[in-house]
Amino acid sequence: MAVIAVNPMDSASVLAAFGALGVLVVTFAESGLLVVGFFLPGDTLLFPAGVLCAGTAQAPARLALWQVLLCAAVGAVAGGQVGFLLGRHGGRPLLARASGRRPGKAVARAEALLARYGYRKALVIGRFVPLLRTVLHPVAGVLEVPTRTFTVWQTVGGVLWSQTLVLAGYTLGASVPDVDDYLLPLVAVVVVLSLLPLLIEARRSRRERRRSPR
């Protein structure tokens, strides 16, 4: 019996082993399961999945685009909703378990984002920021964001985030020959772009601290 070794933190390994189903499971976990979700690929899974959906005359598509889009959307939205319910019922003790340095900073950032931009804008913006999207939904539950407001806007954010990245990968894969040869550099670019909101927010915060009276 053949044993398939899967590294859940490696998008290529997940996609090779599970295909679209792997997209569903990973986006679900990354969208609201504290501790587990921090270590899983998000942006770096969706973009390559889109690339693998693009077929050429020389090589057929390895994944079905409609399946990947559906699984990405369902995983993102369902994971966000579960994260919200965990936060609502688990309260502050749940967040305290994610007390490591990086998770702790992400929790504080999520609370600041909700306070600064309001529930609607924060739930959409937060989807595009690594780490933040994992804690944002449990934090919203702890802060008792109205369920209807949360559900509507986390759905908007989840669908926008997941479909945009998959379709971006698909478009590139369909238009650039042998794009697989450049997949690792492209994933690195996706990671850098996903970190831009964090860098912009950090710079803005530093400016505000300098301007505020001491």
VENQUIDA-V609290 format. One record per pair of residues at least 6 apart in sequence whose C-alpha atoms are under 7 Angstrom apart, sorted by sequence separation. I is the first residue (numbers start at 1). GAP is how many residues later the second one is. D is the distance in whole Angstrom. If there is no record, write none. Layout:
BEGIN
I|GAP|D ; I|GAP|D
END
This chain:
BEGIN
7|6|6 ; 8|6|6 ; 31|6|7 ; 55|6|4 ; 98|6|6 ; 126|6|6 ; 127|6|5 ; 173|6|6 ; 6|7|6 ; 7|7|7 ; 15|7|6 ; 29|7|7 ; 30|7|4 ; 54|7|5 ; 87|7|7 ; 126|7|5 ; 6|8|6 ; 14|8|6 ; 29|8|5 ; 30|8|7 ; 53|8|5 ; 114|8|5 ; 52|9|6 ; 53|9|6 ; 113|9|6 ; 30|10|6 ; 52|10|5 ; 53|10|5 ; 126|10|7 ; 6|11|7 ; 52|11|6 ; 53|11|6 ; 30|12|7 ; 53|12|5 ; 26|14|7 ; 27|15|6 ; 110|22|6 ; 106|25|6 ; 110|25|7 ; 106|26|5 ; 110|26|5 ; 107|28|6 ; 111|28|7 ; 106|29|7 ; 110|29|7 ; 124|29|7 ; 9|30|6 ; 11|30|6 ; 123|30|6 ; 124|30|6 ; 127|30|6 ; 9|31|5 ; 10|31|7 ; 123|31|5 ; 127|31|6 ; 8|32|7 ; 9|32|6 ; 107|32|7 ; 124|32|7 ; 11|33|7 ; 120|33|6 ; 124|33|4 ; 128|33|6 ; 11|34|5 ; 123|34|6 ; 127|34|6 ; 19|44|7 ; 23|45|7 ; 27|45|6 ; 31|45|6 ; 20|47|6 ; 24|47|5 ; 28|47|4 ; 32|47|5 ; 20|48|5 ; 23|48|6 ; 24|48|5 ; 27|48|5 ; 28|48|5 ; 31|48|5 ; 32|48|5 ; 23|49|6 ; 27|49|5 ; 31|49|5 ; 21|50|7 ; 24|50|7 ; 25|50|6 ; 28|50|6 ; 29|50|6 ; 32|50|7 ; 33|50|6 ; 92|50|7 ; 20|51|6 ; 24|51|5 ; 28|51|4 ; 32|51|4 ; 87|51|4 ; 91|51|5 ; 86|52|6 ; 87|52|6 ; 84|53|5 ; 88|53|4 ; 83|54|5 ; 84|54|5 ; 87|54|4 ; 88|54|5 ; 83|55|5 ; 87|55|5 ; 84|56|6 ; 85|56|6 ; 88|56|7 ; 80|57|6 ; 84|57|5 ; 35|63|6 ; 34|64|7 ; 130|64|7 ; 129|65|6 ; 128|66|6 ; 129|66|6 ; 129|68|7 ; 129|69|7 ; 81|70|7 ; 80|74|7 ; 77|77|7 ; 77|78|5 ; 77|81|6 ; 76|82|5 ; 73|85|7 ; 73|86|5 ; 73|89|6 ; 72|90|6 ; 73|90|7 ; 38|93|6 ; 69|94|6 ; 38|96|7 ; 37|97|6 ; 69|97|7 ; 34|100|6 ; 33|101|7 ; 34|101|6 ; 31|102|6 ; 32|102|5 ; 31|103|5 ; 32|103|6 ; 30|104|5 ; 32|105|6 ; 32|106|6 ; 46|116|7 ; 50|116|4 ; 54|116|5 ; 49|117|6 ; 50|117|6 ; 53|117|6 ; 47|118|5 ; 50|118|7 ; 51|118|4 ; 56|118|7 ; 46|119|6 ; 47|119|5 ; 50|119|4 ; 51|119|5 ; 54|119|5 ; 55|119|7 ; 46|120|5 ; 50|120|4 ; 54|120|5 ; 47|121|7 ; 48|121|6 ; 51|121|7 ; 43|122|7 ; 47|122|5 ; 51|122|5 ; 44|143|6 ; 44|146|7 ; 43|147|7 ; 44|147|7
END
